[in-house]
Amino acid sequence: MIPVTKSFIPAIFEYEAILKRAWNNEWLTNRGELVKELEDKLIKHLEVKRIIAMTNGTLPLQIAIKALALKDEIITTPFSYVATTSSIVWEGCTPVFVDIHPDYLTIDETKIEAAITHKTTAILATHVFGNPCHVEEIERIAKKYNLKVIYDAAHCFGVKYKGKSIFNYGDVSTCSFHATKVFHTGEGGALFCNDEAMFDTYFYHHNFGHDGPENFQGIGINAKMSELQAAMGLAVLPYISKIISNRKAIVERYRSGLSSLDLSFLTLREGTEWNYSYFPIIFKSEERLLNAIQELNSSNIFPRRYFYPSLDSLPYVKTTAMDISQSISKRVLCLPLFYDLKEEVQSDIINILNLIH
């Protein structure tokens, strides 16, 4: 079976050598030395100021909303993974959707101001497939209306925009370190911010509200990363350049092999240094997409409809239909893309798609 993605797995002896330190310390969680070492290495690698490693990529979103004391309405995108919207609802706020740009697939910044009301407290936007939002315009709007900005940057490990890490934009950025991501800790995630005072608030929110072993600053939950997760991250990180290089070569072969088809590819925003996190193709109709899935599945190849469905159709939100997001979500398909995807398998995928078009 050829899945849409799979984990990069370092040699087990490399993982075990790092994990042995946790065994020797008899310290498996509660911010042991491996978590702290991983955070330090990620700060240097990503060129960011502050990071909190967490146990998954959804909790940073929820903690950001809670720590920023957001209420009422949060403007967001309908084209993202469900965690973006569910985090807003989970924290007692109301998602207000703004449709997406048909080429970049990120929130359409030209439509944000029209959605702002006296109840709007923030903008939570997604850098889709690692493709940055129009961060300058979103920052301008946020300052004009005194709004907070959170970026769901789940797909963005290693992405730079205009020479600096995409995690350095907004009040908060979050990332997923899920097993299928470019960089992973098995399961995990992180929160990034530049504001030192707010960083302390995010930190105590992720650790039950602790201020030392016996005092509490405020309410918190348990979002701590374990030493087992951090060990995986430390084992994967040395390979990250090779991982991205391999993925780049695969993306370039897809683009070349599918260039004659009546398909659309993701348009990267100018100034983006991409990480080749996904390879989405957009068909002219849902019928063609479904036919492609059927043909690929019959050859034991399993792409993914990602993102589908458009989040404005979730049963627990009330909104008007987002026409572009609805249309794109029905026609977008992510093709298999992972570190060791064999060239001959990729050729089979390309040939199947060429034959049915």
HELIX and SHEET records of a PDB file:
HELIX    1   1 ILE A   12  ASN A   25  1                                  14    
HELIX    2   2 GLU A   33  LEU A   46  1                                  14    
HELIX    3   3 LEU A   59  ALA A   67  1                                   9    
HELIX    4   4 VAL A   82  TRP A   90  1                                   9    
HELIX    5   5 GLU A  109  LYS A  111  5                                   3    
HELIX    6   6 ILE A  112  ALA A  115  1                                   4    
HELIX    7   7 VAL A  135  TYR A  145  1                                  11    
HELIX    8   8 ILE A  166  ASN A  168  5                                   3    
HELIX    9   9 GLU A  196  HIS A  205  1                                  10    
HELIX   10  10 GLU A  227  VAL A  236  1                                  10    
HELIX   11  11 LEU A  237  TYR A  239  5                                   3    
HELIX   12  12 ILE A  240  GLY A  257  1                                  18    
HELIX   13  13 GLU A  286  SER A  298  1                                  13    
HELIX   14  14 LEU A  311  SER A  313  5                                   3    
HELIX   15  15 ASP A  323  ARG A  331  1                                   9    
HELIX   16  16 GLU A  343  ILE A  356  1                                  14    
SHEET    1   A 7 ILE A  51  MET A  54  0                                        
SHEET    2   A 7 GLY A 189  PHE A 192 -1                                        
SHEET    3   A 7 VAL A 172  SER A 176 -1                                        
SHEET    4   A 7 LYS A 148  ASP A 152  1                                        
SHEET    5   A 7 THR A 120  THR A 126  1                                        
SHEET    6   A 7 GLU A  73  THR A  76  1                                        
SHEET    7   A 7 THR A  94  PHE A  97  1                                        
SHEET    1   B 3 LYS A 164  SER A 165  0                                        
SHEET    2   B 3 LYS A 160  TYR A 161 -1                                        
SHEET    3   B 3 THR A 272  GLU A 273 -1                                        
SHEET    1   C 2 HIS A 210  ASP A 211  0                                        
SHEET    2   C 2 ASN A 215  PHE A 216 -1                                        
SHEET    1   D 3 SER A 264  PHE A 265  0                                        
SHEET    2   D 3 PRO A 280  ILE A 282 -1                                        
SHEET    3   D 3 VAL A 332  CYS A 334 -1                                        
END                                                                             
